[in-house]
Amino acid sequence: MDSIVVKGGGALSGAIPISGAKNACLTLMPATLLSEEPLTLTNAPRLSDIGTMTALLQSLGAEVASMQDGQVLAMSSHKLDNLTAEYDIVRKMRASILVLGPMLAREGHAVVSLPGGCAIGARPVDLHLKALEAMGATLDLREGYVHAEAKNGLKGGTFEFPFVSVGATENALMAATLAKGTTVLKNAAREPEIVDLADCLIRMGAQIDGAGTETITIQGVDRLGGATHPVVADRIELGTYMLAPAVAGGSVELIGGRRDLLTAFVEKLEATGVSVEDTDAGLRVTSQGRAKAVDVTTEPFPGFPTDLQAQMMALMCTAEGTSVLEETIFENRFMHAPELGRMGAKIDVQGGTATVTGVEQLKGAPVMATDLRASVSLILAGLAAEGETVVSRVYHLDRGYERLEDKLSACGASVERISS
C-alpha cells in the first residue's frame, strides 16, 4: 500500500494547472446512458474514480474509450444490454447511483445496488428515490438493490427537496430530460457541477431553465443526441492548491482557477491575511506570513464547501489565534483531527464542531488517511511541519487528486510517493 512522504519547511513558488472536476465528470459520464449517440468529454481528470465509473458504464453495455492520455473520454451507449448495476462495482463509489435516473428514463427499468464510498457518515439515497417517484417511478428495495420501474415512461412532476442534495438533484435532472411533460425541481442544489451538467444536457438537446438557482425547470424531450463537452475546472482541487502556499509560505499561480467557483472560500482565505489575485491565466495566491484564525461553517453552494473543511483545518493548525470549524453537511468528518493532533495540532472536537488553537510549528509524524479530503489535509500540514511526515493509506487520495506529487513538487515542495 502506497504512502506519501512530505518534508516540510520550504516555501512554494511556481504554477499548478487545475484539472477537470472529478465530481462534475462523474456526473457527466452517466449522461451518455440517456442517448444512443456519442458523448465526448474533454478536460477529463485522470483519477481512479473515473476508472470505476468507466467500468460501471461498460458493464451496462456502454462503450468508453480514453484518449489523449486520459483527458478525453469518448462514450457511446447505442445499445444497453444490461440494466443492473452490480454491487461489486457500485460499492466502490457513491456516484455510481447516478446511473439510476438515466437508465430508468431511457429504458423504463433499472436495478442499481446501494452505493459505497468514503466513510464520512450516512449519505442516504432517499432523496434520489423520492424525486424519481415524483416522476411516476415505482421503486422497491430488495437485498441491497434498488429496483426501479416506469413501464410507460417517466412523467413530469414537481418535487421539492427537503434539504439540498447535489447527487439527488443531478439524478433527477438527468431523468427529467426524457420524462413526458414538465418537471420542476425546487430547493435544488446550485453547485457549479449542476450548471456544468445542465450545459452538457442542453448541448445534447435537453430543455432546461434555472440551473444554478434554487428552481430548475425541465421540459422533457423524446430523445437526446450526441455532444462534445469540456468538464468544468475542479473547484475542490483549486481550493486545495490555493491553501498550499498559505500553509507552506510562498506564492503559487493556479492555472485555470476562477474566483466565482469558490467565492465563500476565497473570502475566508483572504480574511486569514492571504493574498488572492486574479491573473490572465487564473489566480495567484501569496502568503503574507502567519495566517490569522477565522471561523468556518460548511454550507451548500455558494457557501463554504464541506470538501475543503479538512484542508482549511490544516491552515488553522498554525494560524494565530483560535478558530471554530462547524461541519453541517456530513457527520464524522473530523476524522483527520486526531491525525493532525499527532503532528502537534491542538484540536478539540465536540460533535459537529472543532475548535482549533493555532500553534507556531507542527512536527512531522507518521499519520493515516481516513478519507479523500482528510488525506490531502495531512499532506498540506506536512508542508508546514518540521521534519518528515509519512501519510499512509493514500489510496483515498488517488480518487480525487491527479498527479498531486508532481504538481506540488514542481513548486518546490518535497513530496514523494513510496510504494510498499
N, C-alpha and C positions, 0 to 999 in steps of 0.2 A: 504494500500500500504506500503510495507516494506521500512525501512530506515536503514542506517548503521551509527553507532556511532563510531568515532575514537577519542581516547585520545592520543595526541602526546607527544613527549619529551623523549621517550625511544629508546635506540639503539637496533638493532636486532641481534640475534645470533641463528644459527641453520641451518636446511636444508629444502628445499622445493622441492618436486617432481614435475616435469613438465609433464603435461597431454598431450595426443594426440592432434593434431592440429584441432581446430574447422573448419577452412577454408578447410583443407585437407579432413576431414571426411565428410563435407557437399558436397564435390565434388565426393568423392569415393562412397557414398551411391547411387546416381543415376546410377552409372555404373552397378548396378545389373539389370537395365532395358535392358541392352544390351544382356543378356544371359538368357537362360531357366534354367541354372544350378546354384547352390547355390554360393553366395559370402559371406564370413565371414570376418569381420573387427575386429582386436584386437587392444588394446590400444585406444579404442574409448573414447572421453571425455563425461562426463555426464552433458549435458547442455540443456537448453530449446530449442535452435535451432535444436539440434539433434532430440528432440521430435517432432518438427514441420516438419522436413524432413521425419521422420518416418510416421507421419500422412499423408503426401502428397503421399508417396510411397504406403502406404496401400490403399489410395483412388483410386489408379490406378490398384489395384489388386495384388500388391506385398505382400509377407509375410515378416514381420520383427519381429524378436524375440530378446529381450535384455537379456543377460546372464552375470553372474559373476558381479553382481551389476552394470550393465550397461557398463562395459568395453569391452564386446564382443557383436557385432551385427551380428546375423545370418539372412541373407536375401535370398529370392528366388522369382524370377519373372517368374516362369514356365508358368504362364498364366496371361496376362494382359486383364482385362475385361472392362477397361475404359481408354480412351486415352485423357481425358480432365482434366487438372489441374485447379481446380476451384479457383476463386478469394478469397473465404473465407479463404483458406489455404495459397495461394501464396502471398497474400498481407502482410503477417506477416514477410516475409523474402526474400531478393533479390536472394539468392542462389537457390530459387525454379525454376528459369528459366533454371537451369541445367538439368531438366528432358526433355527439348525440344529436344536436339540433340539425346540422346539415343532412345527416343520413335520414333522419325522420322526415324532414321537409321534402327531400327528393324521392325517397323510396317508400315512405309511409310506414316504415318499420325499422327498428334499431334495437340492438341488445348491447349494452355497454356495462362493463364491470365498474363497480365503485372504485375511485382512483386512490393513489397513494401520493407520495411526495415528501417534502421536508416535515419533520416532526415539530411543528411550531403551533400545535393546538388544533382544535377541531375546526375544520372548514367545510361544513356540510354542503351537500349539493341540493338541498331542499328548494332553494330559490330557482335553480335551473329547472327543476321539475315542475314547480308551480307555474312558472312563466309559460312552459310548454303546454301545461294543462289549460291555461287561459286561451290557448290557440286550438283547443279541441283534442289534444293528445290524451290517450288513455295509458296510464303508467302503472307498472306493477314491479315491486322489488322482491326478487326471489333469489335466495342463495348467493347474495352479494352482487347480483346483476340488476340493472335497470332494464326492464322490458317495456319498450315504448311502441305504441300503435297509433296510426292516424290513417285508417283504411281509405277514407275518401279525401285525404289530404288535410293539411292544417288550414285553419280558418282564422282570419284576422280577429283580434280581440284587444282589450285594454288590460294591462297589468301594471300595478304599482308595486315596486319593490319595497318591502317594509324597512329595509336598510340597503345602503348602496353595496352592490356586488359587481365587481368588474367581470368575473367569469360568467356569471348568470346573465349580465347584460349582453356579453358577446355571444353566448349560446342562443339567447332569444332573438338577437338582432339577425344572426345568420338564418335561423329558422324562419323568421318572419318574411324574408325576402321572397320566398316561394309560397307563402300562405295566400289563400284566396281572400281578397279584401284588404282592409287597412288595419294595421296593428299599431297601438300606441303604448310605448314603454315609459312609465313615469318613475321619477326618482332614480333615473338611470345613472350609471357611472359616467364620469366626464373625462376620464383619463385620455391622454394623447393616443394611447393604443386603441381606444374605442374609435376615435376620429380616424386613425390610420386604417382600421378595419372597414369603416364605412366608406372611406375614399376608395379602397380596393373593390368593395362590393359594387359601388356606383360605376366604377370602370368596367365591371362585369355586366352592367345593365340594371342593377337594382335601383329602386326609387326610395331614397332615404332623406329625411329632413331632420335637423336638430341634433345631429351627432356633436358631442362636446357640450351639450346643455342637459338639463335635468329631464327633458321630454324629447323622446325620439319617435318620429312617425315614419312608418314603413308601409308603402303601398306595394302589395305583393305583385309579382310578375309571373308569367307562365314558365319562363326559363331564363337562365343566366348564361352568358357567353364567356369567352376567354379574356385574359388581360395580362399585361405586364405591369408590375407594381414595385416601387422601391420601399423597403422596410424603413420605418422612421428610426432616427438615432435612439440609442438606448439611454434613457434619462437616468436609470439607476447606475449604469456603468459611468455615465458622465458625472453624477454626484460623487461616486466613489473616488474617481480620479481627481476631482476638484478638492477632495479632502486630503489627498496625498501630500501636496505641498503645504497645506495648512497644518498637518500633523508633523511632517518632517522638516519643514522650512524650505525656502526657495521659491521658484516661480515656474509654472508649467502652463503651456497653451494647450487647450483641449480642442482638437480639430474636429469641426462638425458640431460642436456644442452650441446649444441655444438656451438663452435665459428663460424663454417662455415655457420650456419644458419643466422647469424647476423653480418657479417664481418664489414659492414659500421657502424652499430650501436655501436659495440664494440669499434671501433676506436674512435668514438666521445665520448663514455663514458670514455675511458682511457685518452682522451685529457682533460677531466674535472679534472683529478687527481685521479680518482677512480681506484683501482687495480682490474684487472681481471686475474685470474689464472686458467689454465686447471688442473683438478684433475682426478683421476681414475674414479670417478662417474659422472663427469660433469664439472661445472665451479664454482669457488669461487669468489665472489665479496666482496671487502672490502673497506670501506670508509677511506679516508686519511685526513679527516677534511672537511672544507667548500669547495665545488666544485668551479671550475673556469668556467666562462661563455664561451660557444662555440656557433658558428653559425651552423644552421642546415637547409638543404634543402631536402625536401622529394622527392624521386625518385623511379621509378620502381626497382625491384630487379635487381642487387645486391646493389642498393643504400639504403639510409636511409628510412625505411618503414613509410608510412603515418600513419599506425596503431600504431606507437609509438611516434608520434609527441606530442600528448596531455600529455603523461606521461613524456616525456623529458622536456616539458614546466614546469611541476611541479618541476623538479630538478632545472631548470634555475631560478625559482622564488626566490630561496635563494642562488644562486651562486654569486660568487664575480665578479662583472663587468656587462656588458650589452651584451645580446645575441640577435641574429636576427633569427627567425624561419620562413622559407618560405615554404608555402604549395602549391605544384604544381600539386597534384593529384586530390583533391576534393575541391570545393568551400564550403564556410560555415562550415569549420572545425575548427574554433576558437571559437565555442560557449561556450567552457569551460572557456575562458579568463575572461569574466565578473564575473563568479562564483569564480575563483581564486582571482579576484580583491576584492571580499567580504572578503577574508581572509588576505588582506593587500598586495597582489602582485601588482607590478607596470608593467602593460602590455598595450602597445599601438598597436592596430590593425588597419592596413591600407590595405584594400583589402586582398590579399593573403599573407601578411607579418605581423608578430607580433614581436615587439621589447620589450624585457623583461629586465628590470633593477632589478638586484637582491637585495633583502632586507635581513637583518640579521635574521629576525624572522617573520614567519607568525602567524596569530591569528586564533584560531578556530572560526567557524561561521556556521550557517545553510546555506547549499548550495543545488543546484538542478542539478541532472544529466540530460544531454540533449541527449546523445548517449552513445554507449557501451564504447568507449575508454575514452570519457570525464568523465564518471562515475568513472573509476579507477584512473584517474589522480587526481580527488578530494580526493580520499581515500589516495593516496600517499602523497599529500600535507598535509592532516590531520596528517600523521605520523610525519611531521616536525613542525607542528603548536603548539603553546602554547594553552593549554586548549582543549576544546571539539569541534569537527566538526561533524555535522549531515548532512549526504548525503541522500537526498530524491530521489524518483523515480529510485530506484536501480534495477527495473525490467530489465533495459537495461543490467546491469552487469551480470545477470544470463544467458544471451545469449552467453557470451564469457569466463566466468571465473568459473571454477569448484571449489567449496568449498574455496573461497577466504578467508573468515573469519578464517577458520580452519588453512589454510596454513600460514597466517600471524601471527595468534595467537600462533602457535607452535614455532615461532621465537621470541616471547616476545612482539609482538605488542598488543595494546589494541584496538581490532576491534570487534564490536558486532552488530549483526543484530537485529533490533526491528520490530516486526510485529504490524501493526496498525489495 
